[in-house]
Amino acid sequence: MNYYIMTLFPDMVMNGLNTSIIGKAMEKELLSIKAVDIREYTTDKHRHVDDYPYGGGAGMVMQAQPVYDCYKAIESKLEKKPRVLFMTPTGKTFNQDMAKELANEENLVFLCGHYEGIDKRVLDKIVTDEVSLGDFVLTGGELPAMVMIDAISRLIPGVLNNDISAETETFTDNLLEYPQYTRPEVWEGESVPSVLLSGHHANIEKWRREQSLLLTKERRPDLFEKVELTKKDKKFLQDIG
């Protein structure tokens, strides 16, 4: 996987992504991340990439030409046109299914806006996907891009030390993940559930499935409606009322 992040703040992006699991995956060359500074593509001697909005209003708008030239420089290095994801509150909400889909791509370009936005003409010309993290507004697209890259990268084989982790985490099969415990066995008077100490793998998996069902039903009924319940699931839920 090759990520290209079009941004005004390349240091912010790379300082965040060069650490932890993503940083180690870069060291192993399982993925590459390049932050491309849009300011490098402006013809303004003061490196300005924004101007006043037509029609008036508060703030500034990023100009089309620097963004377009930055994109074209990236595209010229690739064999085919990549998907270009624009981080915007008006986009489709990012979720685990989208992360799985994007993990199949070879190249992804993230366009990070700032100020009051980006000239729509260049968005219409280069953007393939408009994506949002949720119903809130941030100062720029860098943080959403970093979040998405983290979520997508976890699904790339070899990035996680234990690839099974990606198959059992929250949102797999529309279920929230079951509770986790570690040593000591008793902490502050609270004990680890006895089933987890039993060594009986079938019973442990049964308990974890049941906990995921209960947690999802309580906290995310919208997700629970999408869960494909087995006969055992239905009986368990019926028995507990």
C-alpha positions as CSV (number, residue, x, y, z in Angstrom):
1,M,0.0,0.0,0.0
2,N,1.3,3.4,-0.9
3,Y,-0.3,6.5,0.7
4,Y,0.2,10.0,-0.6
5,I,-1.1,12.8,1.6
6,M,-1.6,16.2,0.0
7,T,-1.3,18.7,2.8
8,L,-0.1,22.1,4.0
9,F,1.4,20.5,7.1
10,P,3.6,17.5,6.1
11,D,5.5,17.4,9.4
12,M,2.3,17.1,11.4
13,V,1.2,14.1,9.3
14,M,4.6,12.3,9.3
15,N,5.4,12.9,13.0
16,G,2.1,11.2,13.9
17,L,2.3,8.3,11.4
18,N,6.0,7.5,12.0
19,T,5.3,5.9,15.4
20,S,3.9,2.7,16.8
21,I,2.5,0.0,14.5
22,I,2.3,2.2,11.4
23,G,5.8,3.3,11.8
24,K,7.1,-0.3,12.2
25,A,5.1,-1.3,9.1
26,M,6.9,1.5,7.2
27,E,10.2,0.2,8.4
28,K,9.3,-3.3,7.1
29,E,8.2,-1.7,3.8
30,L,4.8,-3.2,4.1
31,L,3.5,0.3,3.3
32,S,4.8,3.7,2.3
33,I,3.5,7.1,3.3
34,K,4.5,10.3,1.6
35,A,3.3,13.7,2.8
36,V,3.3,16.0,-0.2
37,D,3.5,19.8,0.6
38,I,0.9,21.6,-1.6
39,R,2.8,24.9,-1.0
40,E,5.6,23.4,-3.2
41,Y,3.3,23.8,-6.2
42,T,2.3,27.4,-5.8
43,T,3.6,30.1,-8.2
44,D,3.2,32.8,-5.6
45,K,6.6,34.1,-4.4
46,H,5.2,34.2,-0.8
47,R,4.0,30.6,-1.1
48,H,0.4,31.6,-0.6
49,V,-2.1,28.9,-1.6
50,D,-5.3,30.6,-0.6
51,D,-7.4,33.7,-1.6
52,Y,-10.6,35.4,-0.7
53,P,-13.8,33.6,-1.6
54,Y,-15.9,35.0,-4.5
55,G,-19.2,36.2,-3.2
56,G,-17.7,37.4,0.1
57,G,-17.7,35.7,3.5
58,A,-15.4,34.9,6.3
59,G,-12.0,33.1,5.9
60,M,-10.0,32.1,2.9
61,V,-10.3,29.4,0.3
62,M,-7.5,27.1,-1.0
63,Q,-6.8,27.8,-4.7
64,A,-7.3,25.2,-7.4
65,Q,-4.0,25.4,-9.3
66,P,-1.6,24.4,-6.5
67,V,-3.8,21.5,-5.5
68,Y,-4.1,20.4,-9.1
69,D,-0.4,20.6,-9.8
70,C,0.4,18.7,-6.6
71,Y,-2.0,16.0,-7.6
72,K,-0.6,15.8,-11.1
73,A,2.9,15.4,-9.7
74,I,1.7,12.4,-7.7
75,E,-0.3,10.9,-10.6
76,S,2.7,11.1,-12.9
77,K,4.5,8.6,-10.8
78,L,1.7,6.0,-10.9
79,E,0.7,3.5,-13.5
80,K,-3.0,4.4,-13.3
81,K,-5.1,7.1,-11.8
82,P,-5.5,6.5,-8.0
83,R,-8.5,7.0,-5.8
84,V,-8.3,10.5,-4.3
85,L,-10.1,10.9,-0.9
86,F,-11.1,14.4,0.2
87,M,-11.6,14.8,3.9
88,T,-14.8,16.8,4.3
89,P,-17.8,16.9,6.8
90,T,-20.1,16.6,3.7
91,G,-18.6,13.3,2.7
92,K,-19.7,9.7,3.3
93,T,-19.1,8.6,6.8
94,F,-16.0,6.4,7.2
95,N,-16.5,3.0,8.7
96,Q,-14.9,-0.4,9.0
97,D,-16.5,-1.7,5.7
98,M,-14.9,1.3,3.9
99,A,-11.6,0.6,5.5
100,K,-11.7,-3.0,4.2
101,E,-12.6,-1.8,0.7
102,L,-9.8,0.7,0.6
103,A,-7.2,-1.8,2.0
104,N,-7.5,-3.5,-1.4
105,E,-6.1,-0.5,-3.2
106,E,-2.5,-0.2,-4.2
107,N,-2.3,3.6,-4.1
108,L,-4.4,6.0,-2.1
109,V,-4.2,9.8,-2.2
110,F,-5.6,11.9,0.7
111,L,-6.4,15.5,0.0
112,C,-6.4,17.6,3.2
113,G,-8.2,20.9,3.1
114,H,-7.8,24.0,5.4
115,Y,-9.4,27.4,5.9
116,E,-12.9,27.6,4.5
117,G,-12.3,24.8,2.0
118,I,-10.9,24.2,-1.5
119,D,-12.0,25.6,-4.8
120,K,-14.8,23.2,-6.0
121,R,-13.5,23.2,-9.5
122,V,-10.4,21.2,-8.6
123,L,-12.4,18.9,-6.3
124,D,-14.6,18.1,-9.3
125,K,-11.6,17.4,-11.4
126,I,-9.5,15.1,-9.2
127,V,-11.5,13.8,-6.2
128,T,-13.1,10.3,-6.4
129,D,-14.3,9.9,-2.8
130,E,-15.5,12.5,-0.3
131,V,-15.1,11.1,3.2
132,S,-16.1,12.3,6.7
133,L,-15.2,11.0,10.2
134,G,-18.5,12.2,11.6
135,D,-20.8,15.2,12.3
136,F,-18.2,17.6,13.6
137,V,-15.8,20.1,12.1
138,L,-12.0,20.1,12.5
139,T,-9.4,22.7,11.5
140,G,-8.1,20.6,8.6
141,G,-8.1,17.2,7.0
142,E,-4.8,15.9,8.4
143,L,-6.3,14.3,11.5
144,P,-9.0,12.5,9.6
145,A,-6.5,11.3,7.0
146,M,-4.2,9.9,9.7
147,V,-7.2,8.1,11.4
148,M,-8.2,6.5,8.1
149,I,-4.6,5.5,7.3
150,D,-4.3,3.8,10.7
151,A,-7.6,2.0,10.3
152,I,-6.9,0.8,6.7
153,S,-3.3,-0.2,7.4
154,R,-4.3,-2.5,10.2
155,L,-6.1,-4.7,7.6
156,I,-3.0,-5.1,5.4
157,P,-1.4,-8.5,6.0
158,G,1.7,-8.4,8.2
159,V,1.1,-4.9,9.6
160,L,-0.3,-6.4,12.9
161,N,2.0,-8.9,14.6
162,N,-1.1,-11.0,15.1
163,D,-3.3,-10.8,11.9
164,I,-6.1,-12.6,13.8
165,S,-6.6,-9.4,15.8
166,A,-8.0,-7.6,12.8
167,E,-10.5,-10.4,12.3
168,T,-11.9,-10.3,15.9
169,E,-11.9,-6.5,16.7
170,T,-14.9,-4.2,17.1
171,F,-17.2,-3.8,14.1
172,T,-16.3,-7.2,12.7
173,D,-19.7,-8.8,11.7
174,N,-21.2,-5.5,13.0
175,L,-20.4,-6.5,16.6
176,L,-18.6,-4.5,19.3
177,E,-15.6,-6.3,20.7
178,Y,-16.0,-8.4,23.9
179,P,-14.3,-7.2,27.2
180,Q,-10.6,-8.0,27.7
181,Y,-8.7,-8.9,30.9
182,T,-5.1,-9.6,31.8
183,R,-3.0,-10.2,35.0
184,P,-3.4,-10.0,37.9
185,E,-6.3,-12.4,38.3
186,V,-7.8,-10.3,41.1
187,W,-7.4,-6.5,41.0
188,E,-9.1,-4.1,43.5
189,G,-11.3,-7.0,44.6
190,E,-12.5,-7.7,41.1
191,S,-11.8,-11.1,39.6
192,V,-11.4,-12.1,35.9
193,P,-14.4,-14.0,34.7
194,S,-13.8,-17.7,35.6
195,V,-14.5,-18.9,32.1
196,L,-11.4,-17.1,30.8
197,L,-9.3,-19.1,33.3
198,S,-10.8,-22.4,32.4
199,G,-8.7,-23.2,29.3
200,H,-11.9,-24.5,27.6
201,H,-11.6,-22.7,24.2
202,A,-15.1,-23.5,23.1
203,N,-16.6,-22.1,26.3
204,I,-14.4,-19.0,26.0
205,E,-15.5,-18.3,22.4
206,K,-19.1,-18.8,23.4
207,W,-18.7,-16.3,26.3
208,R,-17.0,-13.8,24.1
209,R,-19.7,-14.0,21.4
210,E,-22.4,-13.6,24.1
211,Q,-20.6,-10.5,25.6
212,S,-20.3,-9.0,22.1
213,L,-24.0,-9.5,21.5
214,L,-25.0,-7.9,24.8
215,L,-22.6,-5.0,24.4
216,T,-23.8,-4.2,20.9
217,K,-27.4,-4.6,21.7
218,E,-27.1,-2.2,24.6
219,R,-24.8,0.5,23.1
220,R,-25.2,0.3,19.4
221,P,-28.7,-0.9,18.5
222,D,-28.3,0.4,15.0
223,L,-25.4,-2.0,14.5
224,F,-27.2,-4.8,16.3
225,E,-30.0,-4.7,13.7
226,K,-27.5,-5.7,11.1
227,V,-26.0,-8.7,13.0
228,E,-26.7,-12.1,11.4
229,L,-27.9,-14.0,14.5
230,T,-27.3,-17.8,14.7
231,K,-29.8,-20.1,16.3
232,K,-27.5,-20.2,19.4
233,D,-27.5,-16.4,19.4
234,K,-31.2,-16.2,19.3
235,K,-31.6,-18.8,22.1
236,F,-29.1,-17.0,24.3
237,L,-30.9,-13.6,23.8
238,Q,-34.3,-15.2,24.4
239,D,-33.1,-16.9,27.6
240,I,-31.8,-13.7,29.1
241,G,-35.0,-11.9,28.2
